């Protein structure tokens, strides 16, 4: 399948690469998304909507920045993508940029089932995580002499 976008250019995607959502808050008609790596060495990816190719989100695995996230793994995350068991799931956080400062939406992660290619956004009720959690600053590399 070829996806044409002014914003992202031409994207080639196979059907098995597409994740199916029931819709996202604020984007009810956005149902099919493809996940594309931003850069091989980058922790960020693009989640691009097949139904509206101009719609895309920068996402990342929040555990790269916050290893203990989520603070309490929940059956709710598995149920969101139709799983009854503790099968592997992928968690992604949408990256937001406000006043030049990047943050992650840890309150409502995206849950992806790599087996069935179902996806959902889950609001973690009662969680201490925030809608805009600042991304940690990269550590400066020590000088090599």
C-alpha positions in Angstrom: 0.0 0.0 0.0 1.3 3.5 -0.9 0.4 6.4 1.4 0.8 9.9 0.0 1.3 12.8 2.3 2.5 16.4 1.8 3.9 16.3 5.3 5.6 12.9 5.3 6.1 12.2 1.5 5.4 8.8 0.0 5.2 5.9 2.5 5.2 2.3 1.5 3.4 0.0 4.0 2.3 -3.6 4.1 -1.1 -4.4 5.5 0.6 -6.4 8.4 2.4 -3.1 9.4 -0.9 -1.3 10.1 -2.2 -0.9 13.6 -6.0 -0.7 14.0 -7.5 1.6 16.6 -11.1 2.3 17.5 -10.2 6.0 17.3 -8.1 8.3 19.4 -9.5 11.1 21.7 -10.0 14.1 19.4 -9.4 12.0 16.2 -12.4 9.7 16.1 -12.1 8.9 12.4 -8.4 8.1 12.6 -8.5 4.3 12.8 -5.4 2.9 11.0 -1.8 3.9 11.7 1.6 2.8 10.6 4.7 3.1 12.8 7.8 4.4 11.1 11.2 4.8 12.6 12.3 8.5 12.6 16.0 7.7 12.3 17.9 4.5 13.0 19.8 6.0 16.0 16.8 7.9 17.4 14.5 6.8 20.2 11.6 8.5 18.4 9.2 7.1 15.8 6.3 8.5 13.7 2.8 7.1 14.2 1.2 8.1 10.9 -2.5 7.9 10.1 -3.4 5.9 7.0 -6.9 7.3 6.9 -5.5 10.9 7.0 -1.9 10.9 6.0 -1.3 14.5 7.1 -2.0 13.4 10.7 1.0 12.0 12.5 2.4 11.9 16.1 5.9 11.7 17.3 6.0 8.7 19.7 8.6 6.9 21.8 8.9 4.0 24.2 8.7 5.9 27.6 10.7 3.2 29.3 13.8 4.4 27.5 13.5 7.6 29.7 11.6 6.2 32.7 12.6 2.5 33.2 10.0 1.8 35.8 7.0 3.1 33.7 4.3 2.2 34.1 4.5 2.1 37.9 1.9 -0.7 38.0 1.5 -3.0 35.0 -2.2 -3.4 34.7 -4.6 -5.9 33.0 -6.4 -2.8 31.8 -3.5 -2.3 29.3 -3.9 -5.8 27.9 -7.7 -5.6 27.7 -7.5 -2.3 25.7 -6.1 -4.3 22.8 -8.3 -7.4 23.3 -5.9 -9.5 25.2 -7.0 -11.8 28.0 -3.5 -12.8 29.1 -0.2 -11.1 29.8 1.0 -11.5 26.3 3.6 -9.0 25.1 2.4 -5.5 24.4 4.3 -2.4 23.3 3.8 0.9 25.1 4.3 4.3 23.4 4.0 7.8 24.7 3.0 10.7 22.5 5.7 13.4 22.5 4.5 16.9 22.9 6.4 20.2 22.3 5.3 23.2 24.3 7.4 26.4 24.3 10.3 24.4 22.9 10.3 21.9 25.7 9.6 18.3 24.9 7.3 16.2 27.2 5.7 12.8 27.2 2.0 12.0 27.8 2.5 9.3 30.4 -1.1 9.6 31.6 -2.5 8.2 28.4 -0.1 5.8 26.7 -0.7 4.1 23.4 -0.9 0.3 23.7 0.1 -1.8 20.7 -0.4 -5.5 20.3 2.4 -6.7 17.9 0.6 -10.0 17.2 -2.9 -8.7 16.3 -1.9 -5.2 15.3 -4.6 -3.7 17.5 -3.9 -0.4 19.2 -5.6 1.8 21.8 -4.9 4.8 23.9 -5.5 4.1 27.6 -6.0 6.8 30.3 -4.3 5.5 33.5 -6.9 6.6 36.1 -5.4 7.1 39.5 -1.9 7.2 38.2 0.7 9.7 39.5 1.8 10.2 35.9 1.2 13.5 34.1 -0.2 14.5 30.8 3.0 16.5 30.2 6.0 14.8 31.8 9.2 16.7 30.9 11.6 14.6 28.9 14.9 14.3 30.8 17.8 16.3 29.5 20.5 14.2 27.8 23.5 13.6 29.9 26.6 15.5 28.7 29.3 13.2 27.4 32.6 13.2 29.2 35.6 14.5 27.3 37.8 11.8 25.9 41.5 12.6 26.1 
